[in-house]
Amino acid sequence: MPIEMEPERFDELVDQALDGIPDELASLVRNVVVLVEDEPPEGEPDDLLGLYDGVALTERQWTPGVDLPDRIFVFRGPLLDMCADEAELVEEVRITVVHEVAHHFGIDDERLHELGYA
């Protein structure tokens, strides 16, 4: 059965997951905003947990002052639906955040699966 959680508490879990990224990696994240949405956008799978919308650093060509920030979305509804308790939710939020940040660095889903972040 899915758990219920106030949006503010869920946001705290996302912040904790971001804080858990090692400083040496976090310092390399450039021009990215992390957003929490209730549900995935129309046309995406209903059980999508997160989404990276941007150009990976490995493929980026910088144009100073022109590039909009990349966006990482974390979808609250599907994460709450798949977890049975808060401990499981904390872990799934962590995995989702790391997974989407990894896309920012150009790491694909296949490699993330090998690393246990898929």
C-alpha positions in Angstrom: 0.0 0.0 0.0 1.4 3.4 -0.9 2.5 5.7 1.8 1.3 9.3 2.4 3.6 12.2 3.1 3.3 16.0 3.2 4.9 17.6 0.2 7.3 19.6 2.5 8.6 16.4 4.0 9.1 14.8 0.6 11.1 17.9 -0.5 13.3 17.4 2.6 14.0 13.8 1.4 15.1 15.2 -2.0 17.3 17.8 -0.3 18.9 15.1 1.8 19.5 13.0 -1.3 21.2 16.0 -2.9 23.3 16.6 0.2 24.4 13.0 0.1 26.2 13.5 -3.3 29.9 13.6 -2.6 31.3 17.2 -2.7 33.8 16.4 -5.4 30.9 15.4 -7.7 28.4 18.1 -6.5 31.0 20.8 -7.3 31.0 19.6 -11.0 27.2 19.9 -11.4 26.6 23.0 -13.5 23.5 25.0 -14.4 21.0 22.4 -13.0 17.8 22.9 -11.1 16.0 20.1 -9.2 12.3 20.2 -9.2 9.7 18.1 -7.5 6.5 17.5 -9.4 3.5 15.4 -8.3 3.2 13.3 -11.5 5.2 12.7 -14.7 4.2 14.8 -17.7 1.5 13.5 -20.1 3.0 11.0 -22.5 5.5 9.7 -20.0 5.0 6.4 -18.1 2.8 6.8 -15.0 5.5 5.0 -12.9 8.4 7.3 -14.0 10.3 8.3 -10.9 12.6 11.0 -12.3 13.6 12.7 -15.5 16.7 14.6 -16.6 15.8 17.3 -19.1 19.0 18.8 -20.5 22.3 18.3 -22.3 24.8 16.0 -20.6 28.1 17.7 -19.8 29.8 15.2 -22.1 27.8 16.6 -25.0 27.4 20.2 -24.1 28.8 23.2 -26.0 28.8 26.2 -23.7 27.4 29.5 -24.8 28.0 31.9 -21.8 24.8 33.7 -20.7 22.6 31.8 -23.2 22.1 28.3 -21.8 19.0 27.7 -19.8 19.5 25.4 -16.8 19.1 21.7 -17.2 16.2 20.3 -15.1 16.0 17.3 -13.0 12.5 16.3 -12.1 11.6 14.0 -9.2 8.0 12.7 -9.3 6.4 12.4 -5.9 3.3 10.4 -6.8 5.0 7.4 -8.4 7.7 7.3 -5.6 5.0 7.3 -2.9 3.0 4.7 -4.8 5.9 2.2 -5.0 7.1 2.5 -1.4 5.7 0.7 1.6 7.3 2.9 4.3 9.4 5.9 4.8 12.7 4.0 5.0 12.1 2.5 1.5 11.0 6.0 0.2 14.3 7.6 1.5 16.3 4.9 -0.4 14.2 5.2 -3.6 14.5 9.0 -3.6 18.2 8.8 -3.1 18.6 6.3 -6.0 16.3 8.5 -8.2 18.3 11.7 -7.5 21.7 10.0 -8.1 20.3 8.4 -11.3 19.2 11.7 -12.7 22.4 13.6 -11.7 24.4 10.8 -13.4 22.6 11.6 -16.6 23.9 15.2 -16.2 27.4 13.6 -16.4 26.5 11.6 -19.5 26.1 8.2 -17.8 23.5 6.2 -19.6 20.8 3.9 -18.2 22.7 0.7 -19.0 25.7 1.8 -17.0 23.5 3.0 -14.1 21.8 -0.4 -14.0 25.2 -2.0 -13.7 26.0 0.3 -10.8 22.7 -0.4 -9.1 21.1 3.0 -9.8 18.4 2.0 -12.3 
